[in-house]
Each structure stands twice: as structure tokens, then as C-alpha cells.
Amino acid sequence: MSSIILAVLSSVVVAAPGSTLAAHPPITITITSSADDTRGAPDAARVSAMLAKGDSLEAAGSVNAARRQYQSLIDQQRAAGQYPLQALWHLANSYYFREDELRAAAALDDLAEAAAQFGDPATELRASFEAAIMYQRHRQPARVVEKVVRVRALLHSPVIDEATKKEIEKRLAAG
């Protein structure tokens, strides 16, 4: 078994100033894995390789192929009971930066649900808030209300850092 230290980025694509889908700051995690086993759950090295391939496809203009790559990774991780954090952010960004906000919001909804399932309230907060903004722009008030109710509840979580809460509160007040 080997330990692999990864810098996990919420997004490879950096959001333009003033854009909605702001990238998380990088976080570092340690994942212990065995050698690559293509029959089972994707290990950290394979996850990184699949994300990199999706990012390369996206950069080359093969957007649909990139999205299939991200979705394949999401499906594999879900089947293995793993948290598809990075792949869901990459998929959401792919839609967002191609101006398909409703699909981006749907991917963020999936991410918020996965974050809740895996005990990651900070990501659930960010994903829910970004989805609410997109739903608001597309005049879907029922979805906005649903997201804002959840965002307001998460703002009271003692496990979410104060900087993240203040950032979201500031953006909520400005909107």
C-alpha cells in the first residue's frame, strides 16, 4: 500500500472575476490505496488520471467527451461507495463555463446531495448557494427557495469554518 497526497481542487477552471461559480481553495488530503485495480473502485491515481483526461478533452474542445469522462468517474465512484467531489465540481464547471447554467445547477444539486451524504457541510453549503443563484437567474423561484432554506440552515453549522460562512452571508446580503 502506498500513501498518495493529493491537492484536491474544486475546479481546474478558475472562475472569471464576478462569475458565480467560484472555485474552492485547494485542500490537501491523504488517501491510502493499493495498486491500481481497474476491476474495483477507482483509486486516487486513477481518479486523478480520469479527471486530467476530462480536463484535457475539455481544453481541446471535446466538451461532450469530457462530460462523459467526468460522468463515468462519478458513476464509478458512486458504485464503489465513494464521494465524487472533484468529478461533480468538474462536471458543474463544464456546464457553467459553456453557459448551460441549468445543467450546472443540476450538477451542483447532485454535489450538494453527495456532500450531505458524506458529511461535508461546507461543500453542501457552497454547492447549494451556487445552484440557488443559477436558479434565480433562470426564474425558478421554487428551487431558489428550497436552496436558500438549506443554505440558511447550513450557515448555523458549527463545523463549517467562519470564513466560508461569512463569504456566503456577504453574497446573500448582496443578492
C-alpha positions as CSV (number, residue, x, y, z in Angstrom):
1,M,0.0,0.0,0.0
2,S,1.2,3.5,-0.7
3,S,0.1,6.8,0.6
4,I,-0.7,9.4,-2.0
5,I,-1.0,13.1,-1.1
6,L,-3.3,15.0,-3.4
7,A,-4.1,18.6,-3.7
8,V,-7.8,18.4,-4.3
9,L,-9.1,21.3,-6.3
10,S,-12.8,22.0,-6.6
11,S,-12.2,23.2,-10.1
12,V,-9.4,23.2,-12.7
13,V,-11.0,26.1,-14.4
14,V,-10.7,29.4,-12.5
15,A,-13.8,31.4,-12.4
16,A,-13.7,34.8,-14.1
17,P,-14.0,37.8,-11.8
18,G,-17.6,38.4,-10.9
19,S,-18.7,35.0,-12.0
20,T,-20.9,32.9,-9.8
21,L,-19.1,29.5,-9.6
22,A,-16.1,30.4,-7.5
23,A,-13.5,27.7,-7.0
24,H,-12.8,26.4,-3.5
25,P,-9.3,27.0,-2.2
26,P,-7.3,23.8,-2.5
27,I,-7.4,21.3,0.3
28,T,-4.9,18.6,1.0
29,I,-6.0,15.1,1.8
30,T,-4.1,11.8,2.2
31,I,-5.5,8.8,0.6
32,T,-4.1,5.3,1.2
33,S,-4.6,3.0,-1.7
34,S,-3.3,-0.2,-3.1
35,A,-2.0,-0.6,-6.7
36,D,-4.4,0.4,-9.5
37,D,-7.2,-2.2,-9.8
38,T,-9.3,-1.4,-12.8
39,R,-11.9,-4.0,-11.7
40,G,-12.9,-2.3,-8.5
41,A,-13.2,1.2,-7.1
42,P,-11.1,3.9,-8.7
43,D,-8.1,4.6,-6.5
44,A,-6.6,8.1,-6.1
45,A,-4.2,7.8,-9.0
46,R,-7.0,6.6,-11.4
47,V,-9.3,9.4,-10.2
48,S,-6.6,12.0,-10.9
49,A,-5.9,10.4,-14.3
50,M,-9.5,10.4,-15.3
51,L,-10.0,14.0,-14.2
52,A,-6.9,15.0,-16.1
53,K,-8.2,13.3,-19.2
54,G,-11.5,15.0,-18.9
55,D,-9.8,18.3,-18.4
56,S,-7.6,17.7,-21.5
57,L,-10.7,16.8,-23.6
58,E,-12.4,20.0,-22.3
59,A,-9.4,22.1,-23.2
60,A,-9.3,20.6,-26.7
61,G,-12.9,21.5,-27.3
62,S,-14.3,17.9,-26.9
63,V,-16.8,19.1,-24.4
64,N,-19.2,16.1,-24.7
65,A,-16.4,13.6,-24.4
66,A,-15.1,15.5,-21.3
67,R,-18.5,15.4,-19.7
68,R,-18.8,11.6,-20.5
69,Q,-15.4,11.2,-18.8
70,Y,-16.5,13.1,-15.7
71,Q,-19.8,11.2,-15.6
72,S,-18.0,7.9,-15.9
73,L,-15.9,8.7,-13.0
74,I,-18.9,9.9,-11.0
75,D,-20.7,6.6,-11.7
76,Q,-17.6,4.5,-10.8
77,Q,-17.1,6.4,-7.5
78,R,-20.8,6.1,-6.6
79,A,-20.9,2.4,-7.4
80,A,-17.9,2.0,-5.1
81,G,-19.5,4.0,-2.3
82,Q,-17.0,6.8,-2.8
83,Y,-17.6,10.6,-2.7
84,P,-17.3,12.0,-6.2
85,L,-16.5,15.5,-5.0
86,Q,-13.9,16.5,-7.7
87,A,-15.7,14.9,-10.6
88,L,-19.0,16.6,-9.8
89,W,-17.3,20.0,-9.5
90,H,-15.6,19.5,-12.8
91,L,-18.9,18.5,-14.4
92,A,-20.7,21.5,-13.0
93,N,-17.9,23.8,-14.2
94,S,-18.0,22.3,-17.7
95,Y,-21.7,23.2,-17.9
96,Y,-21.3,26.6,-16.3
97,F,-18.4,27.8,-18.5
98,R,-20.3,26.7,-21.6
99,E,-23.3,28.8,-20.3
100,D,-25.6,25.9,-19.6
101,E,-26.5,27.1,-16.1
102,L,-29.5,24.8,-15.5
103,R,-27.3,21.7,-16.1
104,A,-24.6,23.3,-14.0
105,A,-27.2,23.9,-11.2
106,A,-28.4,20.3,-11.5
107,A,-24.8,19.0,-11.2
108,L,-24.4,21.3,-8.1
109,D,-27.6,19.8,-6.7
110,D,-26.0,16.3,-7.1
111,L,-22.9,17.6,-5.4
112,A,-24.8,19.1,-2.5
113,E,-26.7,15.8,-2.1
114,A,-23.4,13.8,-2.1
115,A,-21.8,16.3,0.3
116,A,-24.7,15.8,2.7
117,Q,-24.5,12.0,2.4
118,F,-20.7,12.1,3.0
119,G,-20.8,14.6,5.9
120,D,-19.2,17.6,4.0
121,P,-21.4,20.5,5.0
122,A,-19.1,23.2,3.7
123,T,-19.3,21.8,0.2
124,E,-23.0,21.3,0.6
125,L,-23.3,25.0,1.5
126,R,-21.2,26.2,-1.4
127,A,-22.9,23.9,-4.0
128,S,-26.4,24.8,-2.7
129,F,-25.7,28.5,-2.8
130,E,-24.2,28.5,-6.3
131,A,-27.2,26.4,-7.6
132,A,-29.6,28.9,-6.0
133,I,-28.0,31.8,-7.8
134,M,-28.3,30.0,-11.1
135,Y,-31.9,29.0,-10.5
136,Q,-32.7,32.7,-9.6
137,R,-31.2,33.8,-12.9
138,H,-33.5,31.4,-14.7
139,R,-36.6,32.4,-12.8
140,Q,-37.2,29.2,-10.9
141,P,-38.3,30.6,-7.5
142,A,-39.4,27.3,-6.0
143,R,-35.9,25.9,-6.5
144,V,-34.3,29.1,-5.2
145,V,-36.4,29.0,-2.0
146,E,-35.6,25.3,-1.5
147,K,-31.8,26.0,-1.8
148,V,-31.9,29.2,0.3
149,V,-33.7,27.4,3.1
150,R,-30.9,24.8,3.2
151,V,-28.2,27.4,2.9
152,R,-29.6,29.3,5.9
153,A,-29.7,26.1,7.9
154,L,-26.1,25.3,7.0
155,L,-24.9,28.8,7.9
156,H,-25.6,27.7,11.5
157,S,-23.5,24.6,11.3
158,P,-20.7,24.6,13.9
159,V,-18.4,22.5,11.7
160,I,-18.3,25.0,8.8
161,D,-15.5,27.4,9.1
162,E,-16.4,31.1,9.8
163,A,-14.6,32.4,6.7
164,T,-16.8,30.2,4.4
165,K,-20.0,31.3,6.3
166,K,-19.1,35.0,6.1
167,E,-18.4,34.7,2.4
168,I,-21.8,33.2,1.7
169,E,-23.6,35.6,4.1
170,K,-22.0,38.5,2.3
171,R,-23.0,37.2,-1.1
172,L,-26.6,36.5,0.3
173,A,-26.9,40.1,1.5
174,A,-25.6,41.5,-1.8
175,G,-28.1,39.5,-3.8
